[in-house]
Amino acid sequence: MIKIKIKIKIKMIKKIQNNFINIQSQINKLFSYLIIAYFFIVPISHIYSNKFINLLIILWILSFDFKAVYLNILNSKILKSVLLLTILIATSYMYKGNYIATNNEELHYANFHTYFSDFTIFFLYPIIIITTKLRKDFIPYVISAFIFGMLLNEIITYGVYFEFWTTTYGTPHNPIPFHKTHITYSTFVGFTVLLTIYKFKLLQNNYEKIFYMLFLTTMFINLLLNYGRTGQFSFFITLIFLVFIYYKKSIKHISVLLLSISILFIISYNTVDTFHVRVNQAKSDVSNILNSTGADTSFGTRILAFDTIPYLMNRDNILFGVGMGNKTQYISNTLSKSYPYYIHSFNDNGYLHDSHVEMLVSNGIIGLLVYMSIFFFLLKSNIKDKYIKYISTITGIYFFCYGLSADIFFAYEPMNLFAILISIVIIQQEYERQNSERR
């Protein structure tokens, strides 16, 4: 009788275990499709991206896959850097050693809630969820989903440009479909052009080649039509670095490709009015700064961000910074008193428009080194898959360039894009590591 009861209990336990495994399997399948949809949504709407993440967080908790997080942290240098940066930023908000102007606790914690919640929702959570739930086999699908999201963007952009329809943010002179600013939209467009260049090289089907060639051409024109110099700057600088990285052994190839990029730039400058105007504005801003006749412009602000370092950093804050909660007050008050230029963004808002300098001011050299290690590990990633290695390389260079003109962790869309690209790299690294251990 006792043996029968034991057998019944064992059967019940096995049944529960099997049901649990089946539920996990169904949740994982659902995850795969939702993450593909998420990659499609990221270029289109940060609002729906936010909703997707909230849904994915709930499903991720229900999946009880916490061991995968531990293994990824253990094996991924990039993920270690991301988590260490998260801890530093959270700790930095609790550091109150340099209150400036007013000891305003409500403002301090309101800043913490806004910045840190955005950082976790649009950067940290996507990385953790995607790296633990997306299988390597699905990487081609998520990349394609992202490209088709950008294709939808492009169709609507050209419709706005030719005045077929209107959108909330776009105008015929500055055609952006869904993003609030041309800065973030140009960032997506520039990266998509770089992403598509390599994908085009991999294609074998002639019809696909024709499609991607048209897409690549129209997307590049879209980049030039946009008022966002951030994407244009990041695109051309990344392209130049890629020439030296991939053709470093051939002076002939480097010379030809650099000449081609120069010709492409000159043709763009002479044929696209928007690009012509924005380049001239940049030249004028540089000239005004050199002649000390004016610097309070969008481009002037970016150029002078590094110039503020001697005024903002001293031996008291050089190691750990002034704290995230104090950063804007500190920048505003310090530069208003001692900086020779009046810059509205610096003096009134305490915003430097430079991710690297802002990280130095808020978290010191320690925080800057941790932050920079993310770019370093992306560039030095040991990945055998050539396409993913290319994605890792352009992500490191492109977002470093983006950080020279904006705070990566300030705008939702670029932060989200950075997160999903980092996730792809981590997944590929873990897949290749596991394959190597099996041999």
C-alpha positions as CSV (number, residue, x, y, z in Angstrom):
1,M,0.0,0.0,0.0
2,I,2.8,2.4,1.0
3,K,4.7,1.5,-2.3
4,I,1.6,2.3,-4.3
5,K,1.2,5.7,-2.6
6,I,4.9,6.5,-3.2
7,K,4.5,5.6,-6.9
8,I,1.4,7.8,-7.2
9,K,3.3,10.7,-5.6
10,I,6.3,10.2,-7.9
11,K,3.9,10.2,-10.9
12,M,2.3,13.4,-9.7
13,I,5.7,15.1,-9.2
14,K,6.8,14.0,-12.7
15,K,3.6,15.3,-14.1
16,I,4.0,18.7,-12.4
17,Q,7.6,18.8,-13.6
18,N,6.5,18.0,-17.2
19,N,3.8,20.6,-17.0
20,F,6.3,23.2,-15.7
21,I,8.7,22.3,-18.5
22,N,5.9,22.6,-21.1
23,I,4.9,26.0,-19.7
24,Q,8.5,27.2,-19.8
25,S,8.8,25.9,-23.4
26,Q,5.7,27.8,-24.4
27,I,6.9,31.0,-22.6
28,N,10.2,30.7,-24.4
29,K,8.5,30.4,-27.8
30,L,6.4,33.4,-27.0
31,F,9.6,35.3,-26.0
32,S,11.2,34.6,-29.3
33,Y,8.3,36.1,-31.3
34,L,7.9,39.0,-28.9
35,I,11.6,39.9,-29.1
36,I,11.4,39.8,-32.9
37,A,8.4,42.2,-32.7
38,Y,10.3,44.3,-30.2
39,F,13.2,44.8,-32.6
40,F,10.6,45.9,-35.2
41,I,9.1,48.4,-32.7
42,V,12.3,49.9,-31.4
43,P,12.9,52.2,-34.5
44,I,9.3,53.2,-34.5
45,S,8.1,54.1,-31.0
46,H,9.8,54.4,-27.6
47,I,6.3,54.3,-26.1
48,Y,5.5,50.9,-27.5
49,S,9.0,49.8,-26.8
50,N,8.4,50.7,-23.1
51,K,5.2,48.6,-23.1
52,F,6.9,45.7,-24.7
53,I,9.7,45.8,-22.1
54,N,7.1,45.8,-19.3
55,L,5.4,42.7,-20.8
56,L,8.8,41.0,-21.3
57,I,9.8,41.7,-17.7
58,I,6.7,40.0,-16.4
59,L,7.2,37.0,-18.7
60,W,10.9,36.8,-17.9
61,I,10.1,36.7,-14.1
62,L,7.5,33.9,-14.8
63,S,10.1,31.9,-16.7
64,F,12.4,31.6,-13.6
65,D,15.5,31.7,-15.8
66,F,17.7,33.5,-13.2
67,K,20.5,31.0,-13.7
68,A,21.0,32.2,-17.3
69,V,21.6,35.8,-16.0
70,Y,24.3,34.5,-13.7
71,L,26.0,32.5,-16.5
72,N,25.9,35.5,-18.8
73,I,27.4,37.8,-16.2
74,L,30.1,35.2,-15.4
75,N,31.1,34.8,-19.1
76,S,30.5,38.3,-20.6
77,K,32.9,41.2,-20.1
78,I,30.4,43.6,-21.7
79,L,27.6,42.6,-19.4
80,K,29.9,42.9,-16.4
81,S,30.7,46.5,-17.5
82,V,27.0,47.3,-18.0
83,L,26.1,46.0,-14.5
84,L,29.0,47.8,-12.9
85,L,28.0,51.0,-14.6
86,T,24.4,50.5,-13.3
87,I,25.7,50.1,-9.8
88,L,27.9,53.2,-10.1
89,I,25.1,55.3,-11.5
90,A,22.7,54.2,-8.7
91,T,25.4,54.8,-6.0
92,S,26.3,58.1,-7.6
93,Y,22.7,59.4,-7.0
94,M,23.1,58.6,-3.3
95,Y,26.3,60.7,-3.1
96,K,25.5,64.1,-1.8
97,G,28.9,65.6,-1.0
98,N,28.6,68.5,-3.5
99,Y,25.2,70.0,-3.2
100,I,25.2,73.3,-5.1
101,A,22.8,76.2,-4.6
102,T,20.1,74.3,-2.7
103,N,19.9,71.1,-0.7
104,N,16.7,70.1,-2.5
105,E,16.0,66.4,-1.6
106,E,12.8,66.3,-3.7
107,L,14.7,67.5,-6.8
108,H,17.6,65.1,-6.1
109,Y,15.4,62.0,-6.0
110,A,13.1,63.2,-8.8
111,N,16.3,63.3,-11.0
112,F,17.2,59.9,-9.8
113,H,13.8,58.4,-10.5
114,T,13.7,59.9,-14.0
115,Y,17.2,59.1,-15.2
116,F,17.6,55.8,-13.5
117,S,14.2,54.4,-14.5
118,D,14.9,55.4,-18.1
119,F,18.3,53.8,-17.9
120,T,16.9,50.5,-16.6
121,I,13.8,50.3,-18.8
122,F,15.5,51.3,-22.1
123,F,19.0,49.9,-21.6
124,L,19.6,47.5,-18.7
125,Y,16.3,45.4,-18.8
126,P,16.4,44.9,-22.6
127,I,20.0,43.6,-22.4
128,I,19.2,41.2,-19.6
129,I,16.0,39.9,-21.1
130,I,17.3,39.6,-24.7
131,T,20.6,37.9,-23.8
132,T,18.8,35.3,-21.6
133,K,15.9,34.6,-23.9
134,L,16.9,35.1,-27.5
135,R,18.5,32.1,-29.2
136,K,21.4,32.6,-31.5
137,D,19.3,31.1,-34.4
138,F,16.9,34.0,-34.2
139,I,19.5,36.7,-34.6
140,P,19.0,37.0,-38.4
141,Y,15.3,37.4,-37.8
142,V,15.6,40.2,-35.3
143,I,18.1,42.1,-37.5
144,S,15.6,41.7,-40.4
145,A,12.8,42.9,-38.1
146,F,14.8,46.0,-37.2
147,I,15.6,46.7,-40.9
148,F,11.9,46.4,-41.8
149,G,11.0,48.8,-39.0
150,M,13.4,51.3,-40.6
151,L,11.9,50.5,-44.0
152,L,8.5,51.6,-42.6
153,N,10.2,54.7,-41.2
154,E,11.7,55.5,-44.6
155,I,8.4,55.1,-46.5
156,I,6.7,57.5,-44.1
157,T,9.7,59.9,-44.2
158,Y,9.6,60.2,-48.0
159,G,5.8,60.7,-47.8
160,V,6.3,63.6,-45.4
161,Y,9.1,65.0,-47.6
162,F,6.9,64.9,-50.8
163,E,3.9,66.2,-48.8
164,F,1.8,63.1,-49.3
165,W,1.0,63.0,-45.6
166,T,2.0,64.6,-42.3
167,T,3.2,63.2,-39.0
168,T,3.3,64.6,-35.5
169,Y,7.0,65.6,-35.6
170,G,8.0,65.7,-39.3
171,T,7.8,68.5,-41.8
172,P,8.8,68.6,-45.5
173,H,12.0,70.5,-44.5
174,N,12.8,68.1,-41.7
175,P,11.1,64.8,-42.5
176,I,11.1,62.6,-39.3
177,P,8.2,60.2,-39.0
178,F,8.0,59.0,-35.4
179,H,11.0,60.4,-33.4
180,K,10.7,63.6,-31.4
181,T,14.0,65.0,-32.7
182,H,16.1,64.8,-35.9
183,I,19.1,63.9,-33.7
184,T,17.7,60.5,-32.6
185,Y,16.2,59.8,-36.0
186,S,19.4,60.5,-37.9
187,T,21.2,58.2,-35.4
188,F,19.0,55.3,-36.5
189,V,19.3,56.1,-40.2
190,G,23.1,56.4,-40.1
191,F,23.4,53.1,-38.3
192,T,21.0,51.3,-40.6
193,V,23.0,52.4,-43.6
194,L,26.2,50.9,-42.0
195,L,24.3,47.7,-41.0
196,T,22.9,47.3,-44.5
197,I,26.2,47.7,-46.3
198,Y,27.6,44.5,-44.9
199,K,24.2,42.6,-45.2
200,F,24.2,43.6,-48.9
201,K,27.6,41.9,-49.3
202,L,26.3,38.6,-47.9
203,L,23.3,38.3,-50.2
204,Q,23.3,35.7,-53.0
205,N,19.8,36.2,-54.4
206,N,19.7,38.8,-57.2
207,Y,16.2,40.0,-56.3
208,E,17.3,40.5,-52.7
209,K,20.4,42.4,-53.8
210,I,18.2,44.8,-55.9
211,F,15.9,45.4,-53.0
212,Y,18.7,46.1,-50.6
213,M,20.6,48.2,-53.0
214,L,17.5,50.5,-53.5
215,F,17.0,50.5,-49.7
216,L,20.6,51.4,-49.1
217,T,20.6,54.2,-51.6
218,T,17.3,55.7,-50.5
219,M,18.3,55.4,-46.8
220,F,21.6,57.2,-47.4
221,I,19.7,60.0,-49.2
222,N,17.3,60.0,-46.2
223,L,20.3,60.6,-43.9
224,L,21.4,63.6,-46.0
225,L,17.9,65.1,-46.1
226,N,17.7,65.0,-42.3
227,Y,18.7,67.9,-40.1
228,G,20.4,65.6,-37.6
229,R,24.2,66.1,-37.9
230,T,24.7,63.6,-35.2
231,G,23.8,60.6,-37.4
232,Q,25.7,62.1,-40.3
233,F,28.9,62.8,-38.3
234,S,28.8,59.3,-36.7
235,F,28.2,57.7,-40.0
236,F,31.1,59.3,-41.9
237,I,33.6,58.9,-39.0
238,T,32.6,55.2,-38.5
239,L,33.0,54.6,-42.3
240,I,36.5,56.1,-42.2
241,F,37.5,53.9,-39.2
242,L,36.1,50.8,-40.9
243,V,38.4,51.4,-43.9
244,F,41.5,51.3,-41.7
245,I,40.2,48.3,-39.6
246,Y,39.3,46.1,-42.6
247,Y,42.0,47.2,-45.0
248,K,44.9,48.0,-42.7
249,K,47.3,45.8,-44.7
250,S,46.6,47.5,-48.0
251,I,47.6,51.1,-48.6
252,K,46.1,51.0,-52.0
253,H,42.6,49.9,-50.8
254,I,42.8,52.5,-48.0
255,S,43.7,55.3,-50.4
256,V,40.9,54.3,-52.9
257,L,38.3,54.0,-50.3
258,L,39.2,57.2,-48.5
259,L,39.1,59.0,-51.8
260,S,35.7,57.4,-52.5
261,I,34.3,58.6,-49.2
262,S,35.7,62.1,-49.9
263,I,34.0,62.2,-53.3
264,L,30.7,60.9,-51.7
265,F,30.9,63.7,-49.1
266,I,31.6,66.4,-51.8
267,I,28.8,65.1,-54.1
268,S,26.4,65.1,-51.1
269,Y,27.5,68.6,-50.1
270,N,26.9,69.9,-53.6
271,T,23.7,68.2,-54.4
272,V,21.6,68.0,-51.2
273,D,20.5,71.4,-49.9
274,T,19.8,70.3,-46.4
275,F,23.2,68.7,-46.0
276,H,24.9,71.7,-47.6
277,V,23.2,74.1,-45.2
278,R,24.1,72.0,-42.1
279,V,27.7,71.6,-43.1
280,N,28.0,75.4,-43.7
281,Q,26.4,76.0,-40.3
282,A,29.1,73.8,-38.7
283,K,31.9,75.6,-40.5
284,S,30.4,78.9,-39.4
285,D,30.2,77.8,-35.8
286,V,33.8,76.7,-35.7
287,S,34.9,80.0,-37.2
288,N,32.9,81.9,-34.7
289,I,34.5,80.0,-31.8
290,L,38.0,80.6,-33.2
291,N,37.3,84.3,-33.6
292,S,35.6,84.5,-30.2
293,T,32.5,86.1,-31.8
294,G,30.0,83.5,-30.6
295,A,29.6,79.9,-29.5
296,D,26.1,79.5,-28.3
297,T,25.0,77.2,-31.1
298,S,24.2,73.5,-31.3
299,F,27.5,72.6,-32.9
300,G,29.4,75.1,-30.8
301,T,28.1,73.5,-27.7
302,R,29.4,70.1,-28.7
303,I,32.8,71.5,-29.6
304,L,33.2,73.3,-26.3
305,A,32.1,70.3,-24.1
306,F,35.7,69.1,-23.7
307,D,36.9,72.7,-23.2
308,T,34.8,72.8,-20.0
309,I,36.7,70.0,-18.3
310,P,39.4,72.1,-16.6
311,Y,36.6,74.4,-15.2
312,L,34.5,71.5,-13.9
313,M,37.1,68.9,-12.6
314,N,39.4,69.3,-9.7
315,R,41.3,67.1,-7.2
316,D,38.1,66.9,-5.0
317,N,35.9,65.3,-7.7
318,I,38.3,63.9,-10.3
319,L,38.0,60.3,-9.0
320,F,34.3,59.9,-8.3
321,G,32.7,63.0,-9.8
322,V,30.1,65.2,-8.2
323,G,27.3,62.7,-8.2
324,M,24.5,62.2,-10.8
325,G,21.9,64.0,-8.7
326,N,24.2,67.1,-8.4
327,K,25.5,67.1,-12.0
328,T,23.2,69.7,-13.7
329,Q,23.3,72.1,-10.8
330,Y,27.0,71.8,-10.5
331,I,27.6,72.4,-14.2
332,S,25.2,75.3,-14.4
333,N,26.6,77.1,-11.3
334,T,30.3,76.5,-12.0
335,L,30.3,77.5,-15.7
336,S,28.0,80.5,-15.0
337,K,30.7,81.8,-12.7
338,S,34.0,81.0,-14.4
339,Y,33.5,79.9,-18.0
340,P,34.4,82.6,-20.6
341,Y,31.6,81.7,-23.0
342,Y,27.9,82.0,-22.4
343,I,26.3,78.8,-23.5
344,H,22.6,78.5,-22.8
345,S,22.7,74.7,-22.5
346,F,25.6,74.9,-20.1
347,N,24.7,77.9,-18.0
348,D,20.9,77.5,-17.8
349,N,20.3,73.7,-18.1
350,G,23.6,72.2,-16.9
351,Y,23.7,69.9,-20.0
352,L,26.9,69.5,-21.9
353,H,25.6,67.5,-24.9
354,D,28.5,65.0,-24.5
355,S,28.0,61.6,-22.9
356,H,31.7,61.1,-22.2
357,V,32.3,64.5,-20.5
358,E,29.1,64.2,-18.5
359,M,30.1,60.7,-17.3
360,L,33.4,62.2,-16.2
361,V,31.7,65.1,-14.3
362,S,29.1,62.9,-12.6
363,N,31.1,59.8,-11.9
364,G,34.7,60.8,-12.2
365,I,37.6,58.9,-13.8
366,I,36.3,55.7,-12.2
367,G,32.9,56.0,-13.8
368,L,34.4,57.1,-17.1
369,L,36.7,54.0,-17.3
370,V,33.8,51.6,-16.6
371,Y,31.6,53.4,-19.2
372,M,34.5,53.4,-21.8
373,S,35.1,49.7,-21.1
374,I,31.8,48.9,-22.9
375,F,33.1,50.4,-26.1
376,F,36.5,48.8,-25.6
377,F,35.0,45.3,-25.2
378,L,32.7,45.8,-28.2
379,L,35.7,46.7,-30.4
380,K,37.9,43.9,-29.0
381,S,35.2,41.2,-29.0
382,N,36.5,37.9,-30.1
383,I,33.7,36.8,-32.5
384,K,34.2,34.3,-35.4
385,D,30.9,35.2,-37.1
386,K,32.0,38.0,-39.5
387,Y,28.6,39.7,-39.6
388,I,28.2,39.9,-35.8
389,K,31.8,40.9,-35.4
390,Y,31.1,43.7,-37.9
391,I,28.0,44.7,-35.9
392,S,30.1,44.7,-32.7
393,T,32.7,46.9,-34.3
394,I,30.3,49.5,-35.8
395,T,28.3,49.6,-32.6
396,G,31.4,50.5,-30.6
397,I,32.6,53.2,-33.0
398,Y,29.2,54.6,-33.9
399,F,28.0,55.1,-30.4
400,F,31.3,56.5,-29.2
401,C,30.9,59.1,-31.9
402,Y,27.2,59.6,-30.9
403,G,28.4,60.2,-27.4
404,L,30.5,63.1,-28.6
405,S,27.4,65.1,-29.4
406,A,24.7,63.8,-27.1
407,D,24.3,61.8,-23.8
408,I,23.6,58.2,-24.8
409,F,21.6,57.6,-21.7
410,F,19.4,60.7,-22.1
411,A,17.3,59.9,-25.1
412,Y,15.1,56.8,-25.1
413,E,15.6,55.7,-28.7
414,P,19.4,55.7,-29.1
415,M,19.8,54.1,-25.6
416,N,17.3,51.4,-26.7
417,L,19.2,50.9,-30.0
418,F,22.5,50.6,-28.2
419,A,21.0,48.0,-25.8
420,I,19.6,45.7,-28.5
421,L,22.9,45.8,-30.4
422,I,25.0,45.0,-27.3
423,S,22.6,42.1,-26.7
424,I,23.2,40.6,-30.1
425,V,26.9,40.7,-29.5
426,I,26.6,39.0,-26.1
427,I,24.4,36.2,-27.4
428,Q,26.9,35.4,-30.2
429,Q,29.8,35.5,-27.8
430,E,28.1,33.0,-25.5
431,Y,27.0,30.8,-28.3
432,E,30.6,30.5,-29.6
433,R,32.0,30.0,-26.1
434,Q,29.6,27.1,-25.5
435,N,30.5,25.6,-28.9
436,S,34.2,25.9,-28.1
437,E,33.8,24.1,-24.7
438,R,31.9,21.2,-26.4
439,R,34.8,20.4,-28.7
